[in-house]
Amino acid sequence: MADVTKLKLSRRNNKGQLTRTLATIKTLVEGDATDVALLKKYIEKAEQQFGNIEEKHAELIDATVEQTVYDTEEQWMAECEIEFVQALIRARKVVDRQSLPEQTSTTPPTTLPTNSTPTEPGNTGTTPTSSSSGNQGPTVSPLRRHQQLLLG
């Protein structure tokens, strides 16, 4: 059977590393990080560190016999996971927000279909689609639809 004290110390040390990484992520997020690559690096580092904690926690739980100790350790892990997930959600929002202008600026401009001209009466520059229900509407590219959903 594994030494419970050694497992707890190892898990605690891994948690200390994660806490430092999450503190750096928080600093980058609060400073509205413009270095997205650095923020992504710290997100990956935090994910790896959290994985290490999960492994040590699983070993500790396997070695735990008493229900009250098990409950205490599970509560500790749940709090750790909540802290980790909340920090990553905030960080990923910043990454997404910083990455969005890059995506829209590289999107090619919308052009009229080659088989129509703007001088045709009633031409709006969109190609109508038909469905089995008879409803017609403009064809929207998947990228444009995604942008419309993101931008409201």
Salt bridges, closest charged atoms under 4 A:
GLU30 OE2 - LYS26 NZ 3.93
ASP32 OD1 - ARG97 NH2 3.21
GLU47 OE2 - ARG92 NH2 2.08
GLU73 OE2 - LYS8 NZ 3.28
GLU73 OE1 - ARG11 NH2 2.43
GLU74 OE2 - HIS57 NE2 2.65
GLU83 OE1 - LYS15 NZ 2.93
